[in-house]
Amino acid sequence: MEKNKGPRLLLIPLPVQGHINPMLQLAQILHSNAFSITIIHTSFNSLNPSNYPHFNFCCIQDGISETESSTSDLLNFLIQLNTRCVKPFKECLGKLLSEEPIACLISDAMCYYTQDVATSFNLPRLVLRTSGASSFVAFTALALRGKGYIPIQG
C-alpha cells in the first residue's frame, strides 16, 4: 500500500455509475487536500485503478451473478449486495487496519452493510448521499407525510 502525505480515508461507492462518479469526485477533492485515499469497490462494475494512479484500490468479491445485477430489479440487487459484501468487506477492512491507521470510512448511503462493520472496528463512518436536490425534496415530503403533515388537513 502506498504511503501518502496525510491521513488515510476509505471510500466505498455503490457500484453503479451515478454513484461512482460523485464518490470519485469527492476522493479527488479530499486527495487534493492532503488525504490518502483507498477506494474499496466490488467486483461488479469494477473500477480501473490505472485511471486513478494516486489512489489505492481494494476489490471485494460480491458474489453477484449477472442475473442479480440486472438493473431491472434494483431492490433485489441492493439486498444481495448488502448481504453478500459484509464478510469480504470485514476481511478487507481488517487487513487494511493492520497495515496502517484509517481516519474515516466514507460510504455510499445505499451501502448500509458498511455501518455494522465500521462500528465493530470502532471506525468513524460518514455517508455520502449521491442523489440530487429533487430526491432530497421527495425524501423530505415523505418524512412529512409520515408525520401527518401532508396532505394538508382542512
Phi and psi in radians as a Rosetta constraint file:
Dihedral C 1 N 2 CA 2 C 2 CIRCULARHARMONIC -1.216 0.35
Dihedral N 2 CA 2 C 2 N 3 CIRCULARHARMONIC 2.271 0.35
Dihedral C 2 N 3 CA 3 C 3 CIRCULARHARMONIC -1.521 0.35
Dihedral N 3 CA 3 C 3 N 4 CIRCULARHARMONIC 2.246 0.35
Dihedral C 3 N 4 CA 4 C 4 CIRCULARHARMONIC -2.059 0.35
Dihedral N 4 CA 4 C 4 N 5 CIRCULARHARMONIC -3.069 0.35
Dihedral C 4 N 5 CA 5 C 5 CIRCULARHARMONIC -1.298 0.35
Dihedral N 5 CA 5 C 5 N 6 CIRCULARHARMONIC -0.389 0.35
Dihedral C 5 N 6 CA 6 C 6 CIRCULARHARMONIC -2.353 0.35
Dihedral N 6 CA 6 C 6 N 7 CIRCULARHARMONIC -3.015 0.35
Dihedral C 6 N 7 CA 7 C 7 CIRCULARHARMONIC -1.023 0.35
Dihedral N 7 CA 7 C 7 N 8 CIRCULARHARMONIC 2.530 0.35
Dihedral C 7 N 8 CA 8 C 8 CIRCULARHARMONIC -1.467 0.35
Dihedral N 8 CA 8 C 8 N 9 CIRCULARHARMONIC 2.313 0.35
Dihedral C 8 N 9 CA 9 C 9 CIRCULARHARMONIC -2.065 0.35
Dihedral N 9 CA 9 C 9 N 10 CIRCULARHARMONIC 2.446 0.35
Dihedral C 9 N 10 CA 10 C 10 CIRCULARHARMONIC -1.827 0.35
Dihedral N 10 CA 10 C 10 N 11 CIRCULARHARMONIC 2.314 0.35
Dihedral C 10 N 11 CA 11 C 11 CIRCULARHARMONIC -2.129 0.35
Dihedral N 11 CA 11 C 11 N 12 CIRCULARHARMONIC 2.353 0.35
Dihedral C 11 N 12 CA 12 C 12 CIRCULARHARMONIC -2.232 0.35
Dihedral N 12 CA 12 C 12 N 13 CIRCULARHARMONIC 1.798 0.35
Dihedral C 12 N 13 CA 13 C 13 CIRCULARHARMONIC -1.488 0.35
Dihedral N 13 CA 13 C 13 N 14 CIRCULARHARMONIC 2.652 0.35
Dihedral C 13 N 14 CA 14 C 14 CIRCULARHARMONIC -1.200 0.35
Dihedral N 14 CA 14 C 14 N 15 CIRCULARHARMONIC 2.361 0.35
Dihedral C 14 N 15 CA 15 C 15 CIRCULARHARMONIC -1.379 0.35
Dihedral N 15 CA 15 C 15 N 16 CIRCULARHARMONIC 0.897 0.35
Dihedral C 15 N 16 CA 16 C 16 CIRCULARHARMONIC -2.304 0.35
Dihedral N 16 CA 16 C 16 N 17 CIRCULARHARMONIC 2.542 0.35
Dihedral C 16 N 17 CA 17 C 17 CIRCULARHARMONIC -0.963 0.35
Dihedral N 17 CA 17 C 17 N 18 CIRCULARHARMONIC -0.727 0.35
Dihedral C 17 N 18 CA 18 C 18 CIRCULARHARMONIC -1.152 0.35
Dihedral N 18 CA 18 C 18 N 19 CIRCULARHARMONIC -0.201 0.35
Dihedral C 18 N 19 CA 19 C 19 CIRCULARHARMONIC -1.867 0.35
Dihedral N 19 CA 19 C 19 N 20 CIRCULARHARMONIC -0.553 0.35
Dihedral C 19 N 20 CA 20 C 20 CIRCULARHARMONIC -1.165 0.35
Dihedral N 20 CA 20 C 20 N 21 CIRCULARHARMONIC -0.828 0.35
Dihedral C 20 N 21 CA 21 C 21 CIRCULARHARMONIC -1.004 0.35
Dihedral N 21 CA 21 C 21 N 22 CIRCULARHARMONIC -0.876 0.35
Dihedral C 21 N 22 CA 22 C 22 CIRCULARHARMONIC -1.093 0.35
Dihedral N 22 CA 22 C 22 N 23 CIRCULARHARMONIC -0.608 0.35
Dihedral C 22 N 23 CA 23 C 23 CIRCULARHARMONIC -1.152 0.35
Dihedral N 23 CA 23 C 23 N 24 CIRCULARHARMONIC -0.712 0.35
Dihedral C 23 N 24 CA 24 C 24 CIRCULARHARMONIC -1.207 0.35
Dihedral N 24 CA 24 C 24 N 25 CIRCULARHARMONIC -0.601 0.35
Dihedral C 24 N 25 CA 25 C 25 CIRCULARHARMONIC -1.121 0.35
Dihedral N 25 CA 25 C 25 N 26 CIRCULARHARMONIC -0.750 0.35
Dihedral C 25 N 26 CA 26 C 26 CIRCULARHARMONIC -1.080 0.35
Dihedral N 26 CA 26 C 26 N 27 CIRCULARHARMONIC -0.745 0.35
Dihedral C 26 N 27 CA 27 C 27 CIRCULARHARMONIC -1.038 0.35
Dihedral N 27 CA 27 C 27 N 28 CIRCULARHARMONIC -0.734 0.35
Dihedral C 27 N 28 CA 28 C 28 CIRCULARHARMONIC -1.079 0.35
Dihedral N 28 CA 28 C 28 N 29 CIRCULARHARMONIC -0.778 0.35
Dihedral C 28 N 29 CA 29 C 29 CIRCULARHARMONIC -1.108 0.35
Dihedral N 29 CA 29 C 29 N 30 CIRCULARHARMONIC -0.801 0.35
Dihedral C 29 N 30 CA 30 C 30 CIRCULARHARMONIC -1.129 0.35
Dihedral N 30 CA 30 C 30 N 31 CIRCULARHARMONIC -0.714 0.35
Dihedral C 30 N 31 CA 31 C 31 CIRCULARHARMONIC -1.097 0.35
Dihedral N 31 CA 31 C 31 N 32 CIRCULARHARMONIC -0.696 0.35
Dihedral C 31 N 32 CA 32 C 32 CIRCULARHARMONIC -1.212 0.35
Dihedral N 32 CA 32 C 32 N 33 CIRCULARHARMONIC -0.208 0.35
Dihedral C 32 N 33 CA 33 C 33 CIRCULARHARMONIC -1.885 0.35
Dihedral N 33 CA 33 C 33 N 34 CIRCULARHARMONIC 0.556 0.35
Dihedral C 33 N 34 CA 34 C 34 CIRCULARHARMONIC 1.335 0.35
Dihedral N 34 CA 34 C 34 N 35 CIRCULARHARMONIC 0.381 0.35
Dihedral C 34 N 35 CA 35 C 35 CIRCULARHARMONIC -1.720 0.35
Dihedral N 35 CA 35 C 35 N 36 CIRCULARHARMONIC 2.543 0.35
Dihedral C 35 N 36 CA 36 C 36 CIRCULARHARMONIC -1.525 0.35
Dihedral N 36 CA 36 C 36 N 37 CIRCULARHARMONIC 2.387 0.35
Dihedral C 36 N 37 CA 37 C 37 CIRCULARHARMONIC -2.071 0.35
Dihedral N 37 CA 37 C 37 N 38 CIRCULARHARMONIC 2.286 0.35
Dihedral C 37 N 38 CA 38 C 38 CIRCULARHARMONIC -2.121 0.35
Dihedral N 38 CA 38 C 38 N 39 CIRCULARHARMONIC 2.190 0.35
Dihedral C 38 N 39 CA 39 C 39 CIRCULARHARMONIC -1.731 0.35
Dihedral N 39 CA 39 C 39 N 40 CIRCULARHARMONIC 2.127 0.35
Dihedral C 39 N 40 CA 40 C 40 CIRCULARHARMONIC -1.752 0.35
Dihedral N 40 CA 40 C 40 N 41 CIRCULARHARMONIC 2.126 0.35
Dihedral C 40 N 41 CA 41 C 41 CIRCULARHARMONIC -2.307 0.35
Dihedral N 41 CA 41 C 41 N 42 CIRCULARHARMONIC 2.803 0.35
Dihedral C 41 N 42 CA 42 C 42 CIRCULARHARMONIC -1.536 0.35
Dihedral N 42 CA 42 C 42 N 43 CIRCULARHARMONIC 2.908 0.35
Dihedral C 42 N 43 CA 43 C 43 CIRCULARHARMONIC -1.234 0.35
Dihedral N 43 CA 43 C 43 N 44 CIRCULARHARMONIC -0.461 0.35
Dihedral C 43 N 44 CA 44 C 44 CIRCULARHARMONIC -1.268 0.35
Dihedral N 44 CA 44 C 44 N 45 CIRCULARHARMONIC 2.264 0.35
Dihedral C 44 N 45 CA 45 C 45 CIRCULARHARMONIC 0.945 0.35
Dihedral N 45 CA 45 C 45 N 46 CIRCULARHARMONIC 0.811 0.35
Dihedral C 45 N 46 CA 46 C 46 CIRCULARHARMONIC -1.109 0.35
Dihedral N 46 CA 46 C 46 N 47 CIRCULARHARMONIC 2.559 0.35
Dihedral C 46 N 47 CA 47 C 47 CIRCULARHARMONIC -1.445 0.35
Dihedral N 47 CA 47 C 47 N 48 CIRCULARHARMONIC 2.747 0.35
Dihedral C 47 N 48 CA 48 C 48 CIRCULARHARMONIC -1.732 0.35
Dihedral N 48 CA 48 C 48 N 49 CIRCULARHARMONIC 1.846 0.35
Dihedral C 48 N 49 CA 49 C 49 CIRCULARHARMONIC -1.028 0.35
Dihedral N 49 CA 49 C 49 N 50 CIRCULARHARMONIC -0.469 0.35
Dihedral C 49 N 50 CA 50 C 50 CIRCULARHARMONIC -1.165 0.35
Dihedral N 50 CA 50 C 50 N 51 CIRCULARHARMONIC -0.323 0.35
Dihedral C 50 N 51 CA 51 C 51 CIRCULARHARMONIC -1.346 0.35
Dihedral N 51 CA 51 C 51 N 52 CIRCULARHARMONIC -0.255 0.35
Dihedral C 51 N 52 CA 52 C 52 CIRCULARHARMONIC -2.380 0.35
Dihedral N 52 CA 52 C 52 N 53 CIRCULARHARMONIC 1.228 0.35
Dihedral C 52 N 53 CA 53 C 53 CIRCULARHARMONIC -1.165 0.35
Dihedral N 53 CA 53 C 53 N 54 CIRCULARHARMONIC -0.286 0.35
Dihedral C 53 N 54 CA 54 C 54 CIRCULARHARMONIC -1.577 0.35
Dihedral N 54 CA 54 C 54 N 55 CIRCULARHARMONIC 0.025 0.35
Dihedral C 54 N 55 CA 55 C 55 CIRCULARHARMONIC -1.912 0.35
Dihedral N 55 CA 55 C 55 N 56 CIRCULARHARMONIC 2.724 0.35
Dihedral C 55 N 56 CA 56 C 56 CIRCULARHARMONIC -1.722 0.35
Dihedral N 56 CA 56 C 56 N 57 CIRCULARHARMONIC 2.626 0.35
Dihedral C 56 N 57 CA 57 C 57 CIRCULARHARMONIC -2.253 0.35
Dihedral N 57 CA 57 C 57 N 58 CIRCULARHARMONIC 2.535 0.35
Dihedral C 57 N 58 CA 58 C 58 CIRCULARHARMONIC -2.411 0.35
Dihedral N 58 CA 58 C 58 N 59 CIRCULARHARMONIC 2.103 0.35
Dihedral C 58 N 59 CA 59 C 59 CIRCULARHARMONIC -1.706 0.35
Dihedral N 59 CA 59 C 59 N 60 CIRCULARHARMONIC 2.282 0.35
Dihedral C 59 N 60 CA 60 C 60 CIRCULARHARMONIC -1.911 0.35
Dihedral N 60 CA 60 C 60 N 61 CIRCULARHARMONIC 2.460 0.35
Dihedral C 60 N 61 CA 61 C 61 CIRCULARHARMONIC -1.399 0.35
Dihedral N 61 CA 61 C 61 N 62 CIRCULARHARMONIC 2.180 0.35
Dihedral C 61 N 62 CA 62 C 62 CIRCULARHARMONIC -1.699 0.35
Dihedral N 62 CA 62 C 62 N 63 CIRCULARHARMONIC -0.300 0.35
Dihedral C 62 N 63 CA 63 C 63 CIRCULARHARMONIC 1.152 0.35
Dihedral N 63 CA 63 C 63 N 64 CIRCULARHARMONIC 0.339 0.35
Dihedral C 63 N 64 CA 64 C 64 CIRCULARHARMONIC -1.467 0.35
Dihedral N 64 CA 64 C 64 N 65 CIRCULARHARMONIC 2.206 0.35
Dihedral C 64 N 65 CA 65 C 65 CIRCULARHARMONIC -1.392 0.35
Dihedral N 65 CA 65 C 65 N 66 CIRCULARHARMONIC 2.898 0.35
Dihedral C 65 N 66 CA 66 C 66 CIRCULARHARMONIC -1.055 0.35
Dihedral N 66 CA 66 C 66 N 67 CIRCULARHARMONIC -0.647 0.35
Dihedral C 66 N 67 CA 67 C 67 CIRCULARHARMONIC -1.130 0.35
Dihedral N 67 CA 67 C 67 N 68 CIRCULARHARMONIC -0.772 0.35
Dihedral C 67 N 68 CA 68 C 68 CIRCULARHARMONIC -1.211 0.35
Dihedral N 68 CA 68 C 68 N 69 CIRCULARHARMONIC -0.427 0.35
Dihedral C 68 N 69 CA 69 C 69 CIRCULARHARMONIC -1.497 0.35
Dihedral N 69 CA 69 C 69 N 70 CIRCULARHARMONIC 0.060 0.35
Dihedral C 69 N 70 CA 70 C 70 CIRCULARHARMONIC -1.073 0.35
Dihedral N 70 CA 70 C 70 N 71 CIRCULARHARMONIC 2.273 0.35
Dihedral C 70 N 71 CA 71 C 71 CIRCULARHARMONIC -1.288 0.35
Dihedral N 71 CA 71 C 71 N 72 CIRCULARHARMONIC -0.100 0.35
Dihedral C 71 N 72 CA 72 C 72 CIRCULARHARMONIC -1.266 0.35
Dihedral N 72 CA 72 C 72 N 73 CIRCULARHARMONIC -0.349 0.35
Dihedral C 72 N 73 CA 73 C 73 CIRCULARHARMONIC -2.197 0.35
Dihedral N 73 CA 73 C 73 N 74 CIRCULARHARMONIC 1.230 0.35
Dihedral C 73 N 74 CA 74 C 74 CIRCULARHARMONIC -1.056 0.35
Dihedral N 74 CA 74 C 74 N 75 CIRCULARHARMONIC -0.685 0.35
Dihedral C 74 N 75 CA 75 C 75 CIRCULARHARMONIC -1.072 0.35
Dihedral N 75 CA 75 C 75 N 76 CIRCULARHARMONIC -0.806 0.35
Dihedral C 75 N 76 CA 76 C 76 CIRCULARHARMONIC -1.089 0.35
Dihedral N 76 CA 76 C 76 N 77 CIRCULARHARMONIC -0.718 0.35
Dihedral C 76 N 77 CA 77 C 77 CIRCULARHARMONIC -1.013 0.35
Dihedral N 77 CA 77 C 77 N 78 CIRCULARHARMONIC -0.829 0.35
Dihedral C 77 N 78 CA 78 C 78 CIRCULARHARMONIC -1.115 0.35
Dihedral N 78 CA 78 C 78 N 79 CIRCULARHARMONIC -0.704 0.35
Dihedral C 78 N 79 CA 79 C 79 CIRCULARHARMONIC -1.110 0.35
Dihedral N 79 CA 79 C 79 N 80 CIRCULARHARMONIC -0.832 0.35
Dihedral C 79 N 80 CA 80 C 80 CIRCULARHARMONIC -1.093 0.35
Dihedral N 80 CA 80 C 80 N 81 CIRCULARHARMONIC -0.776 0.35
Dihedral C 80 N 81 CA 81 C 81 CIRCULARHARMONIC -1.051 0.35
Dihedral N 81 CA 81 C 81 N 82 CIRCULARHARMONIC -0.823 0.35
Dihedral C 81 N 82 CA 82 C 82 CIRCULARHARMONIC -1.269 0.35
Dihedral N 82 CA 82 C 82 N 83 CIRCULARHARMONIC -0.328 0.35
Dihedral C 82 N 83 CA 83 C 83 CIRCULARHARMONIC -1.509 0.35
Dihedral N 83 CA 83 C 83 N 84 CIRCULARHARMONIC -0.809 0.35
Dihedral C 83 N 84 CA 84 C 84 CIRCULARHARMONIC -1.424 0.35
Dihedral N 84 CA 84 C 84 N 85 CIRCULARHARMONIC -0.292 0.35
Dihedral C 84 N 85 CA 85 C 85 CIRCULARHARMONIC -1.570 0.35
Dihedral N 85 CA 85 C 85 N 86 CIRCULARHARMONIC -0.148 0.35
Dihedral C 85 N 86 CA 86 C 86 CIRCULARHARMONIC -1.031 0.35
Dihedral N 86 CA 86 C 86 N 87 CIRCULARHARMONIC -0.977 0.35
Dihedral C 86 N 87 CA 87 C 87 CIRCULARHARMONIC -1.133 0.35
Dihedral N 87 CA 87 C 87 N 88 CIRCULARHARMONIC -0.869 0.35
Dihedral C 87 N 88 CA 88 C 88 CIRCULARHARMONIC -1.096 0.35
Dihedral N 88 CA 88 C 88 N 89 CIRCULARHARMONIC -0.602 0.35
Dihedral C 88 N 89 CA 89 C 89 CIRCULARHARMONIC -1.172 0.35
Dihedral N 89 CA 89 C 89 N 90 CIRCULARHARMONIC -0.733 0.35
Dihedral C 89 N 90 CA 90 C 90 CIRCULARHARMONIC -1.079 0.35
Dihedral N 90 CA 90 C 90 N 91 CIRCULARHARMONIC -0.743 0.35
Dihedral C 90 N 91 CA 91 C 91 CIRCULARHARMONIC -1.122 0.35
Dihedral N 91 CA 91 C 91 N 92 CIRCULARHARMONIC -0.773 0.35
Dihedral C 91 N 92 CA 92 C 92 CIRCULARHARMONIC -1.087 0.35
Dihedral N 92 CA 92 C 92 N 93 CIRCULARHARMONIC -0.817 0.35
Dihedral C 92 N 93 CA 93 C 93 CIRCULARHARMONIC -1.110 0.35
Dihedral N 93 CA 93 C 93 N 94 CIRCULARHARMONIC -0.720 0.35
Dihedral C 93 N 94 CA 94 C 94 CIRCULARHARMONIC -1.060 0.35
Dihedral N 94 CA 94 C 94 N 95 CIRCULARHARMONIC -0.739 0.35
Dihedral C 94 N 95 CA 95 C 95 CIRCULARHARMONIC -1.121 0.35
Dihedral N 95 CA 95 C 95 N 96 CIRCULARHARMONIC -0.814 0.35
Dihedral C 95 N 96 CA 96 C 96 CIRCULARHARMONIC -1.096 0.35
Dihedral N 96 CA 96 C 96 N 97 CIRCULARHARMONIC -0.710 0.35
Dihedral C 96 N 97 CA 97 C 97 CIRCULARHARMONIC -1.175 0.35
Dihedral N 97 CA 97 C 97 N 98 CIRCULARHARMONIC -0.493 0.35
Dihedral C 97 N 98 CA 98 C 98 CIRCULARHARMONIC -1.289 0.35
Dihedral N 98 CA 98 C 98 N 99 CIRCULARHARMONIC -0.346 0.35
Dihedral C 98 N 99 CA 99 C 99 CIRCULARHARMONIC -1.540 0.35
Dihedral N 99 CA 99 C 99 N 100 CIRCULARHARMONIC -0.655 0.35
Dihedral C 99 N 100 CA 100 C 100 CIRCULARHARMONIC -2.919 0.35
Dihedral N 100 CA 100 C 100 N 101 CIRCULARHARMONIC 2.783 0.35
Dihedral C 100 N 101 CA 101 C 101 CIRCULARHARMONIC -1.136 0.35
Dihedral N 101 CA 101 C 101 N 102 CIRCULARHARMONIC 2.621 0.35
Dihedral C 101 N 102 CA 102 C 102 CIRCULARHARMONIC -2.157 0.35
Dihedral N 102 CA 102 C 102 N 103 CIRCULARHARMONIC 2.234 0.35
Dihedral C 102 N 103 CA 103 C 103 CIRCULARHARMONIC -1.321 0.35
Dihedral N 103 CA 103 C 103 N 104 CIRCULARHARMONIC -0.686 0.35
Dihedral C 103 N 104 CA 104 C 104 CIRCULARHARMONIC -2.903 0.35
Dihedral N 104 CA 104 C 104 N 105 CIRCULARHARMONIC 2.695 0.35
Dihedral C 104 N 105 CA 105 C 105 CIRCULARHARMONIC -1.927 0.35
Dihedral N 105 CA 105 C 105 N 106 CIRCULARHARMONIC 2.292 0.35
Dihedral C 105 N 106 CA 106 C 106 CIRCULARHARMONIC -2.085 0.35
Dihedral N 106 CA 106 C 106 N 107 CIRCULARHARMONIC 2.016 0.35
Dihedral C 106 N 107 CA 107 C 107 CIRCULARHARMONIC -2.146 0.35
Dihedral N 107 CA 107 C 107 N 108 CIRCULARHARMONIC 2.724 0.35
Dihedral C 107 N 108 CA 108 C 108 CIRCULARHARMONIC -1.122 0.35
Dihedral N 108 CA 108 C 108 N 109 CIRCULARHARMONIC 2.528 0.35
Dihedral C 108 N 109 CA 109 C 109 CIRCULARHARMONIC -1.039 0.35
Dihedral N 109 CA 109 C 109 N 110 CIRCULARHARMONIC -0.508 0.35
Dihedral C 109 N 110 CA 110 C 110 CIRCULARHARMONIC -1.386 0.35
Dihedral N 110 CA 110 C 110 N 111 CIRCULARHARMONIC -0.201 0.35
Dihedral C 110 N 111 CA 111 C 111 CIRCULARHARMONIC -1.619 0.35
Dihedral N 111 CA 111 C 111 N 112 CIRCULARHARMONIC 1.093 0.35
Dihedral C 111 N 112 CA 112 C 112 CIRCULARHARMONIC -1.240 0.35
Dihedral N 112 CA 112 C 112 N 113 CIRCULARHARMONIC -0.224 0.35
Dihedral C 112 N 113 CA 113 C 113 CIRCULARHARMONIC -1.094 0.35
Dihedral N 113 CA 113 C 113 N 114 CIRCULARHARMONIC -0.351 0.35
Dihedral C 113 N 114 CA 114 C 114 CIRCULARHARMONIC -1.272 0.35
Dihedral N 114 CA 114 C 114 N 115 CIRCULARHARMONIC -0.406 0.35
Dihedral C 114 N 115 CA 115 C 115 CIRCULARHARMONIC -1.103 0.35
Dihedral N 115 CA 115 C 115 N 116 CIRCULARHARMONIC -0.954 0.35
Dihedral C 115 N 116 CA 116 C 116 CIRCULARHARMONIC -1.114 0.35
Dihedral N 116 CA 116 C 116 N 117 CIRCULARHARMONIC -0.652 0.35
Dihedral C 116 N 117 CA 117 C 117 CIRCULARHARMONIC -1.163 0.35
Dihedral N 117 CA 117 C 117 N 118 CIRCULARHARMONIC -0.805 0.35
Dihedral C 117 N 118 CA 118 C 118 CIRCULARHARMONIC -1.050 0.35
Dihedral N 118 CA 118 C 118 N 119 CIRCULARHARMONIC -0.749 0.35
Dihedral C 118 N 119 CA 119 C 119 CIRCULARHARMONIC -1.078 0.35
Dihedral N 119 CA 119 C 119 N 120 CIRCULARHARMONIC -0.708 0.35
Dihedral C 119 N 120 CA 120 C 120 CIRCULARHARMONIC -1.122 0.35
Dihedral N 120 CA 120 C 120 N 121 CIRCULARHARMONIC -0.449 0.35
Dihedral C 120 N 121 CA 121 C 121 CIRCULARHARMONIC -1.720 0.35
Dihedral N 121 CA 121 C 121 N 122 CIRCULARHARMONIC 0.090 0.35
Dihedral C 121 N 122 CA 122 C 122 CIRCULARHARMONIC 0.988 0.35
Dihedral N 122 CA 122 C 122 N 123 CIRCULARHARMONIC 0.724 0.35
Dihedral C 122 N 123 CA 123 C 123 CIRCULARHARMONIC -1.853 0.35
Dihedral N 123 CA 123 C 123 N 124 CIRCULARHARMONIC 2.197 0.35
Dihedral C 123 N 124 CA 124 C 124 CIRCULARHARMONIC -1.069 0.35
Dihedral N 124 CA 124 C 124 N 125 CIRCULARHARMONIC 2.530 0.35
Dihedral C 124 N 125 CA 125 C 125 CIRCULARHARMONIC -2.324 0.35
Dihedral N 125 CA 125 C 125 N 126 CIRCULARHARMONIC 2.289 0.35
Dihedral C 125 N 126 CA 126 C 126 CIRCULARHARMONIC -1.943 0.35
Dihedral N 126 CA 126 C 126 N 127 CIRCULARHARMONIC 2.672 0.35
Dihedral C 126 N 127 CA 127 C 127 CIRCULARHARMONIC -2.023 0.35
Dihedral N 127 CA 127 C 127 N 128 CIRCULARHARMONIC 2.313 0.35
Dihedral C 127 N 128 CA 128 C 128 CIRCULARHARMONIC -1.808 0.35
Dihedral N 128 CA 128 C 128 N 129 CIRCULARHARMONIC 2.062 0.35
Dihedral C 128 N 129 CA 129 C 129 CIRCULARHARMONIC -1.676 0.35
Dihedral N 129 CA 129 C 129 N 130 CIRCULARHARMONIC 2.029 0.35
Dihedral C 129 N 130 CA 130 C 130 CIRCULARHARMONIC -1.616 0.35
Dihedral N 130 CA 130 C 130 N 131 CIRCULARHARMONIC 0.042 0.35
Dihedral C 130 N 131 CA 131 C 131 CIRCULARHARMONIC -1.344 0.35
Dihedral N 131 CA 131 C 131 N 132 CIRCULARHARMONIC 2.820 0.35
Dihedral C 131 N 132 CA 132 C 132 CIRCULARHARMONIC -1.458 0.35
Dihedral N 132 CA 132 C 132 N 133 CIRCULARHARMONIC -3.091 0.35
Dihedral C 132 N 133 CA 133 C 133 CIRCULARHARMONIC -1.095 0.35
Dihedral N 133 CA 133 C 133 N 134 CIRCULARHARMONIC -0.625 0.35
Dihedral C 133 N 134 CA 134 C 134 CIRCULARHARMONIC -1.141 0.35
Dihedral N 134 CA 134 C 134 N 135 CIRCULARHARMONIC -0.609 0.35
Dihedral C 134 N 135 CA 135 C 135 CIRCULARHARMONIC -1.151 0.35
Dihedral N 135 CA 135 C 135 N 136 CIRCULARHARMONIC -0.684 0.35
Dihedral C 135 N 136 CA 136 C 136 CIRCULARHARMONIC -1.057 0.35
Dihedral N 136 CA 136 C 136 N 137 CIRCULARHARMONIC -0.770 0.35
Dihedral C 136 N 137 CA 137 C 137 CIRCULARHARMONIC -1.092 0.35
Dihedral N 137 CA 137 C 137 N 138 CIRCULARHARMONIC -0.738 0.35
Dihedral C 137 N 138 CA 138 C 138 CIRCULARHARMONIC -1.121 0.35
Dihedral N 138 CA 138 C 138 N 139 CIRCULARHARMONIC -0.778 0.35
Dihedral C 138 N 139 CA 139 C 139 CIRCULARHARMONIC -1.090 0.35
Dihedral N 139 CA 139 C 139 N 140 CIRCULARHARMONIC -0.683 0.35
Dihedral C 139 N 140 CA 140 C 140 CIRCULARHARMONIC -1.096 0.35
Dihedral N 140 CA 140 C 140 N 141 CIRCULARHARMONIC -0.774 0.35
Dihedral C 140 N 141 CA 141 C 141 CIRCULARHARMONIC -1.095 0.35
Dihedral N 141 CA 141 C 141 N 142 CIRCULARHARMONIC -0.701 0.35
Dihedral C 141 N 142 CA 142 C 142 CIRCULARHARMONIC -1.132 0.35
Dihedral N 142 CA 142 C 142 N 143 CIRCULARHARMONIC -0.688 0.35
Dihedral C 142 N 143 CA 143 C 143 CIRCULARHARMONIC -1.120 0.35
Dihedral N 143 CA 143 C 143 N 144 CIRCULARHARMONIC -0.702 0.35
Dihedral C 143 N 144 CA 144 C 144 CIRCULARHARMONIC -1.178 0.35
Dihedral N 144 CA 144 C 144 N 145 CIRCULARHARMONIC -0.658 0.35
Dihedral C 144 N 145 CA 145 C 145 CIRCULARHARMONIC -1.087 0.35
Dihedral N 145 CA 145 C 145 N 146 CIRCULARHARMONIC -0.739 0.35
Dihedral C 145 N 146 CA 146 C 146 CIRCULARHARMONIC -1.114 0.35
Dihedral N 146 CA 146 C 146 N 147 CIRCULARHARMONIC -0.385 0.35
Dihedral C 146 N 147 CA 147 C 147 CIRCULARHARMONIC -1.668 0.35
Dihedral N 147 CA 147 C 147 N 148 CIRCULARHARMONIC 0.051 0.35
Dihedral C 147 N 148 CA 148 C 148 CIRCULARHARMONIC 1.511 0.35
Dihedral N 148 CA 148 C 148 N 149 CIRCULARHARMONIC 0.130 0.35
Dihedral C 148 N 149 CA 149 C 149 CIRCULARHARMONIC -1.411 0.35
Dihedral N 149 CA 149 C 149 N 150 CIRCULARHARMONIC -0.472 0.35
Dihedral C 149 N 150 CA 150 C 150 CIRCULARHARMONIC -2.171 0.35
Dihedral N 150 CA 150 C 150 N 151 CIRCULARHARMONIC 2.348 0.35
Dihedral C 150 N 151 CA 151 C 151 CIRCULARHARMONIC -1.291 0.35
Dihedral N 151 CA 151 C 151 N 152 CIRCULARHARMONIC 2.708 0.35
Dihedral C 151 N 152 CA 152 C 152 CIRCULARHARMONIC -1.119 0.35
Dihedral N 152 CA 152 C 152 N 153 CIRCULARHARMONIC 2.267 0.35
Dihedral C 152 N 153 CA 153 C 153 CIRCULARHARMONIC -1.521 0.35
Dihedral N 153 CA 153 C 153 N 154 CIRCULARHARMONIC 2.404 0.35
